[in-house]
Amino acid sequence: MDFTHLDSIVDDPESITEVVLAAMSKTDDARLKQIIDALVRHAHAFFREVELTDQEFEKGLEFVKAIGQATVDDHNEVVLAADVLGFSTLVTLLNTADRSNRTPGALLGPFYRGHSPEYADGASIVAEGSPGAPLFVRGRVVDTAGTPVEGALVDVWQASPIGLYENQDPDQPDMNLRGRFRTDAQGYFRLRSVRPAGYPVPTHGPVGRLLEKQHRHPYRPAHIHFVVVAQGYETLISQVFADDSEYLGSDVVFGVNRALVGTFSAHDDGKAPAPDVNGPYYTLEYEFVVAEGTPVWPTPPIK
């Protein structure tokens, strides 16, 4: 009998971790090896700490399976799970929380879509007949030295005043409240929208059942998503939150950063930037600071 590999036999809970790490030791990709080795060490330590039972392990596997099964073309339950467990925000902070004065990153979220329409400066992203108080946004993109960034492509999307993105709402036209804009020589871009509302994340799947067991509400504060892509700069994925939103201090996905709270100023002076607006309206001004680097386009989690 060949006893050469008896050192790979697992006899107790303490021995398995090193056996698994040894089995993966020939991984050629150094970064992959670092990540998977750390995952195994920490996951094994977690199982030991909580003394996970067979039944609990099976429930955990069922939860992971259910997340995959709930992910379809217009809904990504995997991203949602990462968001409500704080994983997504932690990764964002690890990659954007440095000593420069660049704008903090925020979650891409599960509702980003690629290839939204590109509009002229100042155009409206609101489909005709869509309800909501008008919102006029003037943004600016500068670098960390304060120099305007001309020609940056700014991708914008948001929920409607009833708290639904267009792909969730059969009453909204395709690509409603989504659009891309180019910055001018001074780094400015302008657009017209409607004031967004806070909304609940989808709760029809396993993530919703988890939130219920944790006695957590499913709501996000009102916000607008922005992705800024410019040659020579790192892509900025961020959000700007309404300063008077109800859930600023209890965002279900932990996405609020103080630096990302914008002032949604209310006006009732009849001096709106558009002649067809006679009633109350809102304005938002926000400056985005981007850092030097290589731009990349985010991968849409849905079609």
Protein Blocks (a to p, Z undefined) as FASTA:
>chain_A
ZZklmmmpcfbfklmmmmmmmmmmmpmblmlmmmmmmmmmmmmmmmmmnopafklmmmmm
mmmmmmmmmpcfkbcfklmmmmmnommmmmmmmmmmcfbfbdcdddebjmbcehiacdde
hiafbdehiacdddddddddddfkopacehiacddddddfkopafklpmkbcehiaiacd
dddfkopacddddddddddddfkbmmlmmmmmnopafbdcdddddddddehiacdddddd
dfkbfklmmcfklpacfklpccddddfehpafbfklmbdcddddddddddeddddddddf
bZZ
